């Protein structure tokens, strides 16, 4: 019922499947949430590697390796991770 309702709402909003791509699905919200959470942690200056196990548990994954494969690299997330790595490389704390 939830999937049918989502499909009906997506259709009413004009969100459609493009040729050669998957159509909209509820599972996509999990990916967006996970990437958004990591980005928020980076922006807050938190040690993302220490928080990743919490995200894994929230998503229902058994270990953080499952979560790594689950995440999608976005330009914003890659920039935040790169900035954190540069700070770490300069002798700062890993954030």
N, C-alpha and C positions, 0 to 999 in steps of 0.2 A: 504494500500500500504506500509506503514511504517513497519507494522508487517511482511509482506511477505518479504520485503527487509532485515529486521533484520534476519529472519529465514534463508534466502539464505546466508547471510554473515556468520552467525554462523555455518551453515552447511559446507560452504567452508573452514572455519577455523578449522573444526573438532570438534566443540563444540556440544555435543549430550546429549540427555536425558539419564540418568542412570536409571536402574531398581529401582522402588520404589521412585523416586524423580521427581520433576518437571523439565521440560526442561528449557533451557535458555529463558529469556523473557526480554523485555525492562524495565519492572517494577523493575527488579533487580538493575538497575542502580540507581534508586531513593534511594533504601536502602543503596547501597554502598556510594552514595553521602552523605546521612544523617550521616552515621556512620563515614565517613571520615571527615566531617565537625566538628562533636563533638570531634573527636580525635585531630584535628588541634587546636581547641579552648582550649582543655585541655593542649596541648603541648605549646601553647602560653601563658599559665597562666591566661587565661580569666575566668571570672565568668560564667561558662557554663549555670547555671540556669537562669541568666539574658538574655542570648543570645538565649535560646531555643524558646521563642515566635517568634523570627525572622525566625528561621528554620521552625517552624510550618506554618507561613504565606507563606514562600517560597514554601513549599511543598503543599500548598493549603488546609491545615487542619484548622478547625475552632477553635481548642484550642490545648494546649500543650499535653493534655491527649491522643489525637489521635496520636500525634507524639511519645509519650512514647511507645505505643503498636506497633508502626511501626518500631522502631529501633531493630536491631539485636545486641546482646551482642557478641563482639569479644574479644579474649584475650587481645589485645592491648587497646581496649576501657575500659574493666573492670579494667585493671592495672592502666590506667590514672585516672579513676574515683576513684579507691581505694586510689591512691596516694593523690588525691585532698581531699578526706575525711580524711585521716591521717593528712594532713596539717591543715585542719579545726579543727580536734580533738585536735591538739596540740596548739590551740589558734590562728592559722593563719587565714587569710582571706579565705573564701570559693572560691576556684578557680576551 
